[in-house]
Amino acid sequence: MSRVKVIGGGLAGAEACYKLAKAGIEVDLYEMRPVKMTPAHTTDGLAELVCSNSLKSEDITTAQGLLKAEMRELDSVILQAAEIARVPAGGALAVDRALFSQAVENIIKSTGKINIIRQECASIDNNTIVATGPLTSDAMAEEIKKLTGAEYLHFFDAVAPIITAESVDMSKAYYGARYGKGSADYLNCPMDEGEYKNFIKELVGAATVVLKSFEKGDVFEGCMPVEVLAARGEDSLRFGPLRPVGLKSPDGKKAYAVVQLRKEDRYDSMLNLVGFQTNLTFPEQRRVFRLIPALANAEFVRYGVMHRNTYINSPEALTITLNPKNSPDIFFAGQITGVEGYMESAMTGMLAAIHMLRRLKGKDPVAPPETTMCGSLCKYIATAKGGFAPMHVSFELVSPIERRIKDKAERRKALADRALKDIKEYKNTVLQDIEVSL
Ligand SMILES: Cc1cc2nc3c(=O)[nH]c(=O)nc-3n(C[C@H](O)[C@H](O)[C@H](O)COP(=O)(O)OP(=O)(O)OC[C@H]3O[C@@H](n4cnc5c(N)ncnc54)[C@H](O)[C@@H]3O)c2cc1C
């Protein structure tokens, strides 16, 4: 079997290295720190957690908990290290970050197959997994552009919140197209004058996230947060993204402003607040956006964010098995694929390695089923429509269960049971087929 190159020793790169090494593959891991640092990392440790030390919930009826259970099934090195470095945090999995990073390094080195090269890598050849993260070096970004097309590599997130469709009060919202043109794809949420003015006042006064020093000045380039636009004048939103013209409500009432929601997924379970890219803190987004009458009980699947983040427009440039469309022997992993979050990044590292192992054995890679957290997120990043923005795992992405279960907790338990059964089957068929065991 050939040697494989893994570029980037973060969460995704570490998972990829471990899985390849356990299958007997020799790996050259290129990590540029400490020779060249990113603006957020502060150590030379592998899998450094750049911000929070929490890997989130372990409860399998949450998306994060189920993702972890699936990753345990696939033998995650990040989760092995997290057990060693665990600190008490209620139902969440939190770690001592220095111990955690050391444990990851110890475990992957103990395979005896990993050659760590402390050097910036700026070329991508066949048999390579690229896992250079949201702060990919400039030289590597140029190389990625050559592979994917310059227009498909983004450097900033500008993400509007997504809410569940079932949480919208449909007595105060209606589907309809502007001037009746085209199909009625948008869900319109009208506001009267008093509601709108109060909304603008609260939006402009709301607390925002403090940007990191390396993000200041750059993040708003070409894309203005909704609260900044609102601060330009009381009418700026209703003459902009909230304009009511051409929208007729079924009761014939004229709205003063209208918030439009766009369908986000194939199952019509998620809706995106159009034009609401924002830097408000998460509690403030919940408080202020719930002032829109139809969204008084909105349940947020993803909050809006705006930050520095290098990521590929995956629906255009990558396949569901994380390789560029015309390069079957190169895989991407981690945040750069358009997934969001520590565990999601690590998960794609495992999958990129599994796909690579199949290629090395002359077989086509196979994505996990859409019934799993892993598979549904890969499907999303490979097929999302509209302006693609990074995404984390969510029950709303998973293919729905056939029989309707009204109770949310019961439904999630059924989805979790199905996902765990299916990920076991995935492991057994996809890896047994190439005679690899975990
Ligand atoms: C400031 C910031 C804070 C974040 N906070 C959180 C959080 O609290 N919770 C959460 O879930 N997610 C958070 N994220 C998002 C994301 O989960 C993390 O960035 C995560 O570390 C991504 O994993 P990764 O393996 O893709 O990239 P990384 O962990 O960043 O690893 C990439 C590695 O590649 C190296 N590298 C880059 N270019 C090259 C090159 N050319 N050659 C060799 N090596 C290279 C880097 O030094 C780095 O070690 C945050 C992101 C940022 C930027």
The ligand as an SDF file (V2000), in Angstrom:
LIG
                    3D

 53 58  0  0  0  0  0  0  0  0999 V2000
  -11.0810   31.4380   16.4140 C   0  0  0  0  0  0  0  0  0  0  0  0
  -11.9050   30.1910   16.2730 C   0  0  0  0  0  0  0  0  0  0  0  0
  -12.6220   29.7160   17.3780 C   0  0  0  0  0  0  0  0  0  0  0  0
  -13.3980   28.5370   17.2610 C   0  0  0  0  0  0  0  0  0  0  0  0
  -14.0820   28.0960   18.3500 N   0  0  0  0  0  0  0  0  0  0  0  0
  -14.7950   26.9360   18.2800 C   0  0  0  0  0  0  0  0  0  0  0  0
  -15.4620   26.4290   19.4360 C   0  0  0  0  0  0  0  0  0  0  0  0
  -15.3970   26.9910   20.5130 O   0  0  0  0  0  0  0  0  0  0  0  0
  -16.1900   25.2860   19.3140 N   0  0  0  0  0  0  0  0  0  0  0  0
  -16.2690   24.6170   18.1350 C   0  0  0  0  0  0  0  0  0  0  0  0
  -16.9250   23.5630   18.0840 O   0  0  0  0  0  0  0  0  0  0  0  0
  -15.6430   25.0740   17.0240 N   0  0  0  0  0  0  0  0  0  0  0  0
  -14.9120   26.2130   17.0550 C   0  0  0  0  0  0  0  0  0  0  0  0
  -14.2640   26.7050   15.9350 N   0  0  0  0  0  0  0  0  0  0  0  0
  -14.4850   26.0390   14.6410 C   0  0  0  0  0  0  0  0  0  0  0  0
  -13.7450   24.7140   14.3780 C   0  0  0  0  0  0  0  0  0  0  0  0
  -14.4320   23.6950   15.0440 O   0  0  0  0  0  0  0  0  0  0  0  0
  -12.2950   24.6670   14.7880 C   0  0  0  0  0  0  0  0  0  0  0  0
  -11.6180   25.6370   14.0580 O   0  0  0  0  0  0  0  0  0  0  0  0
  -11.6320   23.2860   14.5690 C   0  0  0  0  0  0  0  0  0  0  0  0
  -10.3690   23.3320   15.1570 O   0  0  0  0  0  0  0  0  0  0  0  0
  -11.5070   22.9040   13.1110 C   0  0  0  0  0  0  0  0  0  0  0  0
  -10.7790   21.6980   12.9780 O   0  0  0  0  0  0  0  0  0  0  0  0
   -9.8330   21.4600   11.7150 P   0  0  0  0  0  0  0  0  0  0  0  0
   -9.1150   20.1820   11.9520 O   0  0  0  0  0  0  0  0  0  0  0  0
  -10.6220   21.6050   10.4910 O   0  0  0  0  0  0  0  0  0  0  0  0
   -8.8080   22.6820   11.7370 O   0  0  0  0  0  0  0  0  0  0  0  0
   -7.6960   23.0540   12.8190 P   0  0  0  0  0  0  0  0  0  0  0  0
   -8.0010   22.4110   14.1190 O   0  0  0  0  0  0  0  0  0  0  0  0
   -7.5330   24.5300   12.7770 O   0  0  0  0  0  0  0  0  0  0  0  0
   -6.3870   22.3660   12.2330 O   0  0  0  0  0  0  0  0  0  0  0  0
   -5.7900   22.7930   11.0410 C   0  0  0  0  0  0  0  0  0  0  0  0
   -4.2950   22.6790   11.2050 C   0  0  0  0  0  0  0  0  0  0  0  0
   -3.6690   22.8950    9.9520 O   0  0  0  0  0  0  0  0  0  0  0  0
   -2.4820   23.6420   10.1420 C   0  0  0  0  0  0  0  0  0  0  0  0
   -2.1700   24.2650    8.8550 N   0  0  0  0  0  0  0  0  0  0  0  0
   -2.8320   25.2640    8.2180 C   0  0  0  0  0  0  0  0  0  0  0  0
   -2.2620   25.4820    6.9890 N   0  0  0  0  0  0  0  0  0  0  0  0
   -1.2250   24.5990    6.8790 C   0  0  0  0  0  0  0  0  0  0  0  0
   -0.2710   24.3110    5.8470 C   0  0  0  0  0  0  0  0  0  0  0  0
   -0.2620   24.9750    4.6870 N   0  0  0  0  0  0  0  0  0  0  0  0
    0.6540   23.3350    6.0620 N   0  0  0  0  0  0  0  0  0  0  0  0
    0.6890   22.6390    7.2590 C   0  0  0  0  0  0  0  0  0  0  0  0
   -0.1910   22.8780    8.2510 N   0  0  0  0  0  0  0  0  0  0  0  0
   -1.1550   23.8300    8.0560 C   0  0  0  0  0  0  0  0  0  0  0  0
   -2.8340   24.5870   11.2830 C   0  0  0  0  0  0  0  0  0  0  0  0
   -1.6690   25.0190   11.9660 O   0  0  0  0  0  0  0  0  0  0  0  0
   -3.7090   23.7020   12.1630 C   0  0  0  0  0  0  0  0  0  0  0  0
   -2.9780   23.0370   13.1560 O   0  0  0  0  0  0  0  0  0  0  0  0
  -13.4710   27.8530   16.0180 C   0  0  0  0  0  0  0  0  0  0  0  0
  -12.7510   28.3460   14.9220 C   0  0  0  0  0  0  0  0  0  0  0  0
  -11.9650   29.4970   15.0420 C   0  0  0  0  0  0  0  0  0  0  0  0
  -11.1990   29.9800   13.8550 C   0  0  0  0  0  0  0  0  0  0  0  0
  1  2  1  0
  2  3  1  0
  2 52  2  0
  3  4  2  0
  4  5  1  0
  4 50  1  0
  5  6  2  0
  6  7  1  0
  6 13  1  0
  7  8  2  0
  7  9  1  0
  9 10  1  0
 10 11  2  0
 10 12  1  0
 12 13  2  0
 13 14  1  0
 14 15  1  0
 14 50  1  0
 15 16  1  0
 16 17  1  0
 16 18  1  0
 18 19  1  0
 18 20  1  0
 20 21  1  0
 20 22  1  0
 22 23  1  0
 23 24  1  0
 24 25  2  0
 24 26  1  0
 24 27  1  0
 27 28  1  0
 28 29  2  0
 28 30  1  0
 28 31  1  0
 31 32  1  0
 32 33  1  0
 33 34  1  0
 33 48  1  0
 34 35  1  0
 35 36  1  0
 35 46  1  0
 36 37  1  0
 36 45  1  0
 37 38  2  0
 38 39  1  0
 39 40  1  0
 39 45  2  0
 40 41  1  0
 40 42  2  0
 42 43  1  0
 43 44  2  0
 44 45  1  0
 46 47  1  0
 46 48  1  0
 48 49  1  0
 50 51  2  0
 51 52  1  0
 52 53  1  0
M  END
$$$$
